[in-house]
Amino acid sequence: TQFDPSKIDDENLKISILREILECQRLLLTIHAKKQNVQNQALYDIFEEWKILAIIVDRICFVFYLVSMLAASVIFFAREPIMKRNK
């Protein structure tokens, strides 16, 4: 099964999960970099880019979630008077 962050309502839980994922990525990147003899500054730069990308993706998902909730509300309220008229 895949992890779906859109099903989590608690924003603090989302942030802590995101931090854990970033930490795992950092550890994997560090292990790989040690094998490749990559300098620490290059490793730090890559990790910072990953953090920025993760934050951007999280915000895009949040905006998509808000838009879909608003659309669902509009559709619900638009259908409500039509359903009452048909009764």
TORPA-4810 file (N, C-alpha, C, O; in nm, 3 decimals):
<nodes>
NODE_1_0.084_-0.119_0.000_0.000_0.000_0.000_0.088_0.125_0.000_0.201_0.124_0.049_T
NODE_2_0.033_0.231_-0.056_0.106_0.357_-0.061_0.056_0.451_0.047_-0.060_0.446_0.087_Q
NODE_3_0.146_0.537_0.092_0.112_0.637_0.192_0.042_0.754_0.124_0.093_0.807_0.025_F
NODE_4_-0.072_0.794_0.175_-0.148_0.905_0.118_-0.159_1.016_0.222_-0.244_1.008_0.311_D
NODE_5_-0.075_1.121_0.212_-0.078_1.227_0.312_-0.206_1.309_0.310_-0.237_1.378_0.407_P
NODE_6_-0.283_1.303_0.201_-0.406_1.381_0.195_-0.513_1.327_0.289_-0.610_1.396_0.319_S
NODE_7_-0.495_1.203_0.337_-0.593_1.144_0.428_-0.565_1.179_0.574_-0.639_1.139_0.663_K
NODE_8_-0.457_1.253_0.599_-0.423_1.295_0.735_-0.475_1.436_0.756_-0.442_1.526_0.679_I
NODE_9_-0.555_1.455_0.861_-0.612_1.587_0.888_-0.522_1.673_0.976_-0.530_1.796_0.970_D
NODE_10_-0.439_1.611_1.057_-0.356_1.684_1.152_-0.232_1.741_1.082_-0.146_1.665_1.036_D
NODE_11_-0.224_1.873_1.074_-0.113_1.939_1.005_0.021_1.913_1.075_0.123_1.897_1.009_E
NODE_12_0.021_1.907_1.208_0.145_1.879_1.282_0.196_1.739_1.253_0.317_1.717_1.243_N
NODE_13_0.105_1.644_1.240_0.144_1.507_1.207_0.205_1.501_1.067_0.303_1.431_1.044_L
NODE_14_0.146_1.576_0.972_0.202_1.581_0.837_0.344_1.634_0.839_0.433_1.580_0.772_K
NODE_15_0.366_1.740_0.916_0.499_1.801_0.922_0.599_1.705_0.985_0.712_1.694_0.938_I
NODE_16_0.559_1.636_1.092_0.652_1.543_1.156_0.683_1.424_1.065_0.796_1.376_1.063_S
NODE_17_0.584_1.376_0.990_0.610_1.269_0.893_0.704_1.317_0.785_0.795_1.245_0.744_I
NODE_18_0.682_1.439_0.737_0.770_1.496_0.635_0.913_1.508_0.686_1.008_1.481_0.612_L
NODE_19_0.928_1.549_0.811_1.063_1.558_0.870_1.130_1.421_0.877_1.249_1.408_0.849_R
NODE_20_1.054_1.320_0.915_1.109_1.184_0.923_1.152_1.134_0.785_1.257_1.071_0.771_E
NODE_21_1.070_1.162_0.685_1.105_1.121_0.549_1.232_1.192_0.504_1.320_1.131_0.445_I
NODE_22_1.241_1.322_0.533_1.362_1.398_0.497_1.485_1.345_0.569_1.593_1.339_0.512_L
NODE_23_1.468_1.307_0.694_1.581_1.253_0.770_1.628_1.120_0.710_1.748_1.096_0.699_E
NODE_24_1.533_1.035_0.672_1.570_0.909_0.607_1.643_0.935_0.475_1.742_0.869_0.444_C
NODE_25_1.594_1.032_0.398_1.660_1.066_0.273_1.800_1.119_0.298_1.894_1.087_0.225_Q
NODE_26_1.814_1.200_0.402_1.945_1.255_0.435_2.043_1.144_0.471_2.159_1.145_0.428_R
NODE_27_1.996_1.048_0.550_2.083_0.936_0.588_2.123_0.852_0.467_2.238_0.813_0.453_L
NODE_28_2.027_0.825_0.380_2.058_0.749_0.259_2.156_0.824_0.170_2.248_0.765_0.113_L
NODE_29_2.134_0.954_0.157_2.225_1.037_0.076_2.364_1.040_0.137_2.464_1.035_0.065_L
NODE_30_2.372_1.049_0.269_2.502_1.051_0.337_2.577_0.919_0.315_2.696_0.920_0.286_T
NODE_31_2.506_0.809_0.328_2.570_0.678_0.306_2.621_0.667_0.162_2.734_0.623_0.138_I
NODE_32_2.537_0.708_0.068_2.578_0.702_-0.073_2.696_0.796_-0.099_2.788_0.761_-0.173_H
NODE_33_2.693_0.915_-0.040_2.800_1.013_-0.063_2.932_0.965_-0.004_3.038_0.989_-0.063_A
NODE_34_2.927_0.898_0.110_3.051_0.846_0.170_3.115_0.742_0.079_3.237_0.735_0.067_K
NODE_35_3.031_0.661_0.015_3.084_0.561_-0.078_3.144_0.627_-0.202_3.239_0.576_-0.261_K
NODE_36_3.087_0.742_-0.242_3.133_0.812_-0.362_3.238_0.919_-0.331_3.289_0.984_-0.423_Q
NODE_37_3.272_0.939_-0.204_3.366_1.043_-0.159_3.323_1.184_-0.199_3.404_1.264_-0.245_N
NODE_38_3.195_1.214_-0.182_3.142_1.347_-0.211_3.174_1.439_-0.094_3.170_1.396_0.022_V
NODE_39_3.205_1.566_-0.124_3.238_1.661_-0.017_3.112_1.695_0.063_3.000_1.689_0.012_Q
NODE_40_3.135_1.733_0.189_3.023_1.762_0.279_2.939_1.881_0.232_2.817_1.878_0.246_N
NODE_41_3.001_1.984_0.175_2.925_2.101_0.131_2.829_2.065_0.018_2.715_2.111_0.017_Q
NODE_42_2.875_1.985_-0.076_2.787_1.942_-0.186_2.671_1.859_-0.131_2.558_1.872_-0.178_A
NODE_43_2.699_1.776_-0.034_2.596_1.695_0.030_2.494_1.784_0.100_2.373_1.761_0.089_L
NODE_44_2.541_1.884_0.172_2.452_1.978_0.241_2.365_2.054_0.141_2.245_2.072_0.164_Y
NODE_45_2.424_2.097_0.029_2.348_2.170_-0.073_2.237_2.083_-0.132_2.125_2.131_-0.152_D
NODE_46_2.268_1.957_-0.159_2.167_1.866_-0.213_2.054_1.846_-0.111_1.937_1.846_-0.148_I
NODE_47_2.091_1.829_0.015_1.990_1.808_0.118_1.900_1.931_0.133_1.780_1.917_0.151_F
NODE_48_1.957_2.050_0.126_1.877_2.173_0.134_1.781_2.184_0.015_1.667_2.227_0.032_E
NODE_49_1.827_2.146_-0.102_1.739_2.147_-0.219_1.624_2.048_-0.201_1.511_2.078_-0.239_E
NODE_50_1.652_1.933_-0.144_1.547_1.835_-0.116_1.444_1.891_-0.018_1.324_1.870_-0.036_W
NODE_51_1.492_1.960_0.084_1.399_2.018_0.181_1.307_2.119_0.115_1.186_2.120_0.139_K
NODE_52_1.364_2.204_0.032_1.284_2.305_-0.037_1.182_2.238_-0.129_1.065_2.277_-0.133_I
NODE_53_1.226_2.137_-0.202_1.135_2.065_-0.291_1.023_1.997_-0.213_0.908_1.999_-0.256_L
NODE_54_1.055_1.937_-0.099_0.953_1.871_-0.017_0.850_1.971_0.035_0.731_1.941_0.039_A
NODE_55_0.895_2.089_0.073_0.804_2.192_0.122_0.713_2.240_0.009_0.593_2.258_0.029_I
NODE_56_0.770_2.259_-0.110_0.691_2.302_-0.224_0.585_2.197_-0.259_0.469_2.232_-0.283_I
NODE_57_0.624_2.072_-0.263_0.529_1.964_-0.294_0.419_1.958_-0.188_0.303_1.938_-0.222_V
NODE_58_0.455_1.975_-0.061_0.356_1.973_0.046_0.256_2.086_0.029_0.136_2.065_0.046_D
NODE_59_0.303_2.205_-0.004_0.213_2.319_-0.023_0.122_2.299_-0.145_0.004_2.334_-0.141_R
NODE_60_0.177_2.243_-0.252_0.096_2.216_-0.371_-0.015_2.117_-0.337_-0.130_2.135_-0.378_I
NODE_61_0.019_2.013_-0.262_-0.082_1.914_-0.220_-0.188_1.979_-0.132_-0.306_1.949_-0.144_C
NODE_62_-0.145_2.069_-0.043_-0.239_2.136_0.046_-0.333_2.226_-0.034_-0.453_2.228_-0.008_F
NODE_63_-0.280_2.301_-0.130_-0.363_2.388_-0.214_-0.461_2.304_-0.295_-0.579_2.339_-0.306_V
NODE_64_-0.414_2.193_-0.351_-0.503_2.104_-0.425_-0.614_2.051_-0.335_-0.729_2.042_-0.377_F
NODE_65_-0.579_2.015_-0.212_-0.678_1.967_-0.115_-0.783_2.075_-0.088_-0.903_2.046_-0.087_Y
NODE_66_-0.739_2.199_-0.065_-0.833_2.308_-0.039_-0.925_2.333_-0.158_-1.046_2.349_-0.141_L
NODE_67_-0.868_2.335_-0.278_-0.949_2.358_-0.398_-1.051_2.247_-0.415_-1.166_2.273_-0.449_V
NODE_68_-1.011_2.123_-0.393_-1.105_2.012_-0.409_-1.215_2.017_-0.303_-1.330_1.984_-0.332_S
NODE_69_-1.181_2.058_-0.181_-1.284_2.071_-0.077_-1.382_2.183_-0.111_-1.502_2.168_-0.091_M
NODE_70_-1.330_2.295_-0.161_-1.418_2.405_-0.201_-1.508_2.364_-0.317_-1.627_2.396_-0.319_L
NODE_71_-1.451_2.293_-0.413_-1.531_2.247_-0.527_-1.640_2.150_-0.481_-1.753_2.157_-0.528_A
NODE_72_-1.606_2.061_-0.390_-1.706_1.967_-0.337_-1.818_2.042_-0.265_-1.935_2.006_-0.277_A
NODE_73_-1.782_2.146_-0.190_-1.883_2.225_-0.119_-1.974_2.298_-0.217_-2.096_2.300_-0.199_S
NODE_74_-1.915_2.357_-0.320_-1.995_2.429_-0.419_-2.089_2.332_-0.490_-2.207_2.363_-0.510_V
NODE_75_-2.039_2.217_-0.528_-2.124_2.117_-0.595_-2.237_2.072_-0.502_-2.351_2.058_-0.546_I
NODE_76_-2.205_2.049_-0.375_-2.307_2.006_-0.279_-2.416_2.111_-0.265_-2.535_2.080_-0.271_F
NODE_77_-2.375_2.237_-0.245_-2.475_2.343_-0.224_-2.549_2.377_-0.353_-2.663_2.423_-0.347_F
NODE_78_-2.488_2.356_-0.467_-2.558_2.379_-0.593_-2.662_2.270_-0.619_-2.768_2.298_-0.675_A
NODE_79_-2.633_2.149_-0.578_-2.727_2.038_-0.599_-2.842_2.039_-0.499_-2.951_1.990_-0.530_R
NODE_80_-2.820_2.094_-0.381_-2.921_2.091_-0.275_-3.054_2.154_-0.319_-3.158_2.090_-0.303_E
NODE_81_-3.055_2.277_-0.374_-3.184_2.334_-0.418_-3.248_2.253_-0.531_-3.371_2.243_-0.537_P
NODE_82_-3.168_2.198_-0.620_-3.221_2.118_-0.730_-3.290_1.993_-0.676_-3.396_1.955_-0.723_I
NODE_83_-3.229_1.930_-0.576_-3.287_1.809_-0.517_-3.417_1.842_-0.445_-3.511_1.762_-0.448_M
NODE_84_-3.424_1.959_-0.378_-3.547_1.997_-0.308_-3.660_2.026_-0.407_-3.776_1.996_-0.380_K
NODE_85_-3.626_2.085_-0.523_-3.727_2.115_-0.624_-3.785_1.987_-0.684_-3.903_1.983_-0.720_R
NODE_86_-3.704_1.884_-0.694_-3.749_1.759_-0.756_-3.837_1.676_-0.664_-3.901_1.581_-0.711_N
NODE_87_-3.844_1.708_-0.536_-3.926_1.629_-0.442_-4.070_1.666_-0.448_-4.152_1.609_-0.376_K
</nodes>
